[in-house]
């Protein structure tokens, strides 16, 4: 970290104190710089503005070209680059300055702009700041900026194993990372479900291990079709292309090769690497955690070392991530050969064997000049001091790593997991059920909680992870990742005292506009108005609120989309059944998120979608997507693979009711440590295809028991259909009932029914 001039710090502190009454001139800048001092006036960027670089400074020239390209993409005129000689009036000048590494100084005045840094990295970040300021409006506000990051590791993990992204799509993500000064792309290149990197010595890793046949409701149905194998891999040339593209944008690519677990794809390609010597029974086409571990034969280490030597040759980063997470030891425990090895080595247990395994790999990698990074489980049997611990199971794991003197990177689940939901809205894309809101992430202040200053110095950074089980396209990845990654970028760069949710959220229209110019999708749902209906005599009362509470809601009842001048929502609206209502959030007169078309009807009042029902029991609640239709929008259910059980709290069935359930199927493809076999389910009694059982909820436990209020059989048409079906039944008048629970009985494990929505219309 570069020393900053005290005056600048004082000025920055003063500008920070200016919020919440945010100065009109405060620009949207993410991450917020270490020191920002506004000056008077603006700098006008025109088609005639030159970018000046010193003579013979190839690095500065390359950065100047990047700045010109970034500005052009944002709709600015293509600027001319001038090399050598005196700096022309009105130029953006790049020069070599005082601060090394990623630090830079930026002076903006009406007469010109100067970016000064010793290193290319600093020049690049100065250019990124100029680009961000230029996207704020027609002129750059005059300011003195001195900037340097809080943490050295500001990472983003991309899982290309569960679903792959194309080279072009990864480059787009890299552009967006660079735009917010993130500097590590942790690339999750293999897992149970696929091996994605060409390894010349072991071609079956990709000819076999890169392909799986998805499992799903469609797969067992005669129609519409069987699945094609899913997969693919990156050639070494493509990986090198990504490394170079990232390096040009200050991003180091750290590859992850998982061991000793998450190895199903590799063992499927080469069964001799596994403990049983057989092709694993399942794993590649399921999600979850699998028992398939590498064995500990010398031949397996020879394989891994050859693989890693090729990996090291492609990725120049001084770090290599070796995974180490979720290696459940069932197979090691059951294998006489592994047990004999544990004894021979004089080890206490399988955790120690895992440490021995990883330390052997770490020692090999050390001969190649590489330091290992591993998920926090590698601490369990003890890790070499130089190992960097990626703390994913909680902040306390980072503290534990630091206590043991390890450098550590904070990437705590669920906050830093970009497959967590961004809001509770039914409109969110599929993913894990846990919530990680933009605001919760931005205001996450526990980075070094409970640590001594010496321990805190071991926290070398933060990282957001995106695991892609539920993100089958790159656009879906982007939607889950943004805008949250911009908040993580600020956690990584900006000192705690300078972070300010009011300032950051005020700038969101600009930030989201920047993402638009980069062609990167982002989640608008948490900004959008959600409606809650309530009866109001013979009309309906409609309350509107967005999950994030950022901006103001405007609405229209004439069928048109609301604009920034439409009526401002201030209190619940009372409307007639069937009224047209559209609403949208605006901030600084700019829309945030899309237009919501709100169903104002008694039917909607009496309907709850699955994400608005409660769960009574499910081991792993997920927002799961149906596997139909092949193209286009698919239903997303709040459900699970084990014993999903939904609750409608306070149902009005005192006089009886008509219950209509909209149902569909999701693939049954999840297991935890072989848990697929232990999933139990009840068989249907009213139909060979399954049935929905509705009960009054007797207890608050994880199950739904007691006398059924109704059993709704599922017919052949619904079972054979790639789509949603409705089933309906009368609920008898039931005194004293508050909560109703619902479960499905099914004929076999694979016919996994899910509730999309339930309507309970009380009898009058
Ligand atoms: C992990 O989420 N298993 C690192």
Boltz pocket constraint, residues with backbone or C-beta under 6 A from the ligand:
constraints:
  - pocket:
      binder: B
      contacts: [[A, 325], [A, 326], [A, 375], [A, 392]]
      max_distance: 6.0
